[in-house]
Amino acid sequence: MQRSVLIVDDDVRLRRVLIDFLQKENWQTHEAADGIEALKAVARCHPSIIILDLAMPRLDGMEVCRRLRQTSQLPILMLTARDDEVDKLLGLELGADDYLVKPFSMRELAARMKAILRRTQQKPGSTQEDFLLRCQDLVLDVRRHTAFIGESELPLTPIEFSLLELFLRHPEQVFNRLQLLEATHGFAFEGYERTIDAHIRNLRRKMETAAPGTKYIQTVYGIGYRLGGTGHV
């Protein structure tokens, strides 16, 4: 089945460049010029991933991301022309999986898209034991890409799911932010560590909503994060 991407940007020239490149990379492409068109296109085309510009008329990328996350875990790669950390972190807080600051290289774009989608793909050669990961009431089904605390399902983005899977496969191991970036994004370099903090906050909030009082992910101050042993505050 061919992968499909929805490109949402009010800059028609950039959309043309992205479409030409991604079609050569064997992507089926769809496009939208603003947020209103984007929401309609998602419902119509059911893309594998969305490339979403931050600043757009009628409905900006932040609001599109917020609305999509109410009903969907569609992978989102956000584009921004502003190298503003607040904007980038807010996009991640709203549920975007990653971001790119304009201008960017097509090679980096392709790498980011591949890394995001890799999180949702089943690993070849996995056994039934690999599929189900547990920590007390927390259960992760890698094959079905679902996560539960007790009877409550967690609506996780691909990056959040990847983080939780990593923690469950390595209980009690402490990971620093660069290690978590490498594991979830496929690359790690200085300046992107704060993205992990945003994803961790989102993950903790969803787990707390599903099961108040739980504290599975612990902060190891000065180092990073790990999966705790108790699951409760």
C-alpha positions as CSV (number, residue, x, y, z in Angstrom):
1,M,0.0,0.0,0.0
2,Q,1.5,3.4,-1.0
3,R,2.2,5.9,1.7
4,S,0.3,9.1,1.5
5,V,1.0,12.6,2.9
6,L,-1.1,15.7,3.3
7,I,0.9,18.9,2.8
8,V,-0.7,21.9,4.5
9,D,0.9,25.3,3.8
10,D,-0.4,28.6,2.4
11,D,2.8,29.0,0.4
12,V,1.9,27.5,-3.0
13,R,5.5,27.4,-4.1
14,L,6.6,25.4,-1.1
15,R,3.8,23.0,-1.6
16,R,4.9,22.5,-5.2
17,V,8.5,21.8,-4.1
18,L,7.4,19.3,-1.4
19,I,4.9,17.6,-3.8
20,D,7.6,17.2,-6.5
21,F,10.1,15.8,-4.0
22,L,7.8,13.4,-2.2
23,Q,6.3,12.0,-5.4
24,K,9.8,11.2,-6.5
25,E,10.2,9.4,-3.2
26,N,7.1,7.3,-4.0
27,W,4.6,9.2,-1.8
28,Q,1.0,9.8,-2.8
29,T,0.5,13.5,-2.1
30,H,-2.5,15.6,-1.1
31,E,-2.5,19.3,-0.4
32,A,-4.3,22.0,1.4
33,A,-3.8,25.8,1.6
34,D,-5.2,26.5,5.0
35,G,-6.4,24.8,8.2
36,I,-10.1,24.6,7.1
37,E,-9.1,22.8,3.9
38,A,-6.7,20.6,5.9
39,L,-9.4,19.2,8.2
40,K,-11.6,18.4,5.2
41,A,-8.7,16.7,3.4
42,V,-7.9,14.5,6.4
43,A,-11.4,13.2,6.5
44,R,-11.5,12.7,2.8
45,C,-8.0,11.3,2.1
46,H,-7.0,9.5,5.3
47,P,-3.2,10.3,4.9
48,S,-0.4,8.3,6.6
49,I,1.1,11.6,7.8
50,I,0.5,15.3,7.7
51,I,3.0,18.1,7.1
52,L,1.4,21.0,8.8
53,D,2.5,24.7,8.6
54,L,2.2,26.7,11.8
55,A,1.2,30.1,10.4
56,M,-1.8,30.0,8.1
57,P,-4.9,32.0,7.3
58,R,-8.4,31.1,8.6
59,L,-7.2,28.3,10.9
60,D,-3.6,28.1,12.0
61,G,-1.5,24.9,12.5
62,M,-1.9,25.0,16.3
63,E,-5.6,24.9,16.1
64,V,-5.6,22.2,13.4
65,C,-3.3,20.1,15.6
66,R,-5.5,20.6,18.6
67,R,-8.7,19.6,16.7
68,L,-7.1,16.5,15.1
69,R,-5.8,15.3,18.4
70,Q,-9.4,15.2,19.8
71,T,-10.3,12.3,17.5
72,S,-7.1,11.1,15.8
73,Q,-3.5,10.0,16.4
74,L,-2.5,10.8,12.8
75,P,1.3,11.5,12.8
76,I,2.0,15.3,12.5
77,L,5.2,17.0,11.4
78,M,4.8,20.7,12.1
79,L,6.6,23.4,10.0
80,T,7.4,26.8,11.4
81,A,9.2,29.8,9.9
82,R,10.0,31.1,13.4
83,D,12.9,29.6,15.4
84,D,10.9,30.3,18.6
85,E,11.2,27.7,21.3
86,V,7.8,28.6,22.8
87,D,6.0,28.0,19.5
88,K,7.8,24.7,18.9
89,L,7.1,23.4,22.4
90,L,3.5,24.5,22.3
91,G,3.1,22.5,19.0
92,L,4.5,19.4,20.7
93,E,2.3,20.0,23.8
94,L,-0.7,20.0,21.5
95,G,0.3,16.7,20.0
96,A,2.6,17.2,17.1
97,D,5.1,14.4,16.8
98,D,8.0,16.6,15.5
99,Y,8.8,20.0,13.9
100,L,11.0,21.5,11.3
101,V,12.1,25.2,11.1
102,K,12.1,26.8,7.7
103,P,14.2,26.7,5.6
104,F,15.0,23.0,5.8
105,S,16.6,20.4,3.5
106,M,14.4,17.8,1.7
107,R,16.7,15.1,3.0
108,E,16.0,16.1,6.6
109,L,12.3,16.3,5.9
110,A,12.4,12.7,4.6
111,A,14.4,11.5,7.6
112,R,11.9,13.1,10.0
113,M,8.9,11.6,8.2
114,K,10.5,8.1,8.1
115,A,11.4,8.3,11.8
116,I,7.9,9.2,12.8
117,L,6.3,6.5,10.7
118,R,8.8,3.9,11.9
119,R,7.3,4.2,15.4
120,T,3.9,2.8,14.2
121,Q,5.3,-0.1,12.2
122,Q,5.4,-3.6,13.5
123,K,9.0,-4.9,13.9
124,P,9.7,-8.0,11.7
125,G,10.5,-11.2,13.5
126,S,8.6,-10.2,16.7
127,T,7.2,-12.9,19.0
128,Q,4.0,-12.8,21.0
129,E,6.1,-12.0,24.1
130,D,7.5,-8.9,22.3
131,F,4.0,-7.7,21.5
132,L,2.7,-7.4,25.0
133,L,4.7,-5.3,27.5
134,R,3.5,-4.8,31.1
135,C,4.1,-2.9,34.2
136,Q,1.5,-3.6,36.8
137,D,-1.8,-2.1,35.4
138,L,0.0,-0.6,32.4
139,V,-0.2,-2.8,29.2
140,L,1.3,-2.0,25.8
141,D,0.3,-4.0,22.8
142,V,3.0,-3.3,20.2
143,R,1.2,-5.3,17.4
144,R,-2.1,-3.3,17.8
145,H,-0.3,-0.1,18.8
146,T,-2.5,0.3,21.8
147,A,-1.8,1.2,25.4
148,F,-4.0,0.7,28.5
149,I,-3.9,1.5,32.2
150,G,-6.4,-0.9,33.6
151,E,-9.5,-0.5,31.5
152,S,-8.6,2.9,30.2
153,E,-7.0,3.3,26.8
154,L,-4.3,5.9,26.3
155,P,-4.6,8.0,23.1
156,L,-0.9,8.2,22.3
157,T,0.9,9.8,19.4
158,P,3.6,7.7,17.6
159,I,6.4,9.4,19.6
160,E,4.6,9.0,22.9
161,F,4.0,5.3,22.2
162,S,7.6,4.9,21.2
163,L,8.8,6.4,24.5
164,L,6.5,4.2,26.5
165,E,7.6,1.1,24.6
166,L,11.3,2.0,25.3
167,F,10.7,2.4,29.0
168,L,8.8,-0.8,29.2
169,R,11.4,-2.8,27.4
170,H,14.1,-1.4,29.7
171,P,12.5,-1.1,33.2
172,E,14.5,0.9,35.8
173,Q,17.0,2.0,33.2
174,V,17.7,5.7,33.2
175,F,17.7,7.4,29.8
176,N,19.1,10.9,29.2
177,R,17.3,13.2,26.7
178,L,19.7,12.6,23.8
179,Q,19.3,8.9,24.2
180,L,15.5,9.3,24.1
181,L,15.8,11.5,21.0
182,E,17.9,8.9,19.2
183,A,15.5,6.1,20.1
184,T,12.3,8.0,19.1
185,H,13.4,10.2,16.3
186,G,16.4,8.3,14.8
187,F,18.8,11.1,15.5
188,A,20.1,13.2,18.4
189,F,21.8,16.5,18.5
190,E,22.2,19.4,20.9
191,G,19.3,21.9,21.0
192,Y,16.4,19.4,20.6
193,E,16.4,17.9,24.1
194,R,13.5,20.1,25.2
195,T,11.3,18.3,22.7
196,I,11.6,15.2,24.9
197,D,10.4,17.1,27.9
198,A,7.3,18.2,26.0
199,H,6.5,14.6,24.9
200,I,7.1,13.3,28.5
201,R,4.7,16.0,29.9
202,N,2.0,14.9,27.4
203,L,2.5,11.3,28.2
204,R,2.3,11.9,31.9
205,R,-0.8,14.0,31.6
206,K,-2.6,11.2,29.6
207,M,-1.6,8.6,32.1
208,E,-2.7,10.7,35.0
209,T,-6.1,11.3,33.2
210,A,-6.6,7.6,32.7
211,A,-5.5,6.6,36.2
212,P,-5.2,9.5,38.7
213,G,-2.4,9.1,41.2
214,T,-0.2,7.0,38.9
215,K,3.5,7.9,38.4
216,Y,5.0,5.4,36.1
217,I,7.6,7.8,34.5
218,Q,10.0,9.2,37.0
219,T,12.4,12.1,36.6
220,V,16.0,11.4,37.6
221,Y,17.2,14.9,38.3
222,G,20.3,16.0,36.4
223,I,20.1,12.9,34.1
224,G,16.8,12.1,32.5
225,Y,13.9,9.7,32.9
226,R,13.0,6.1,33.7
227,L,10.1,3.9,34.3
228,G,9.4,3.6,38.0
229,G,8.7,0.4,39.8
230,T,5.6,1.3,41.8
231,G,3.3,3.0,39.3
232,H,1.8,5.1,42.1
233,V,2.7,8.4,43.8
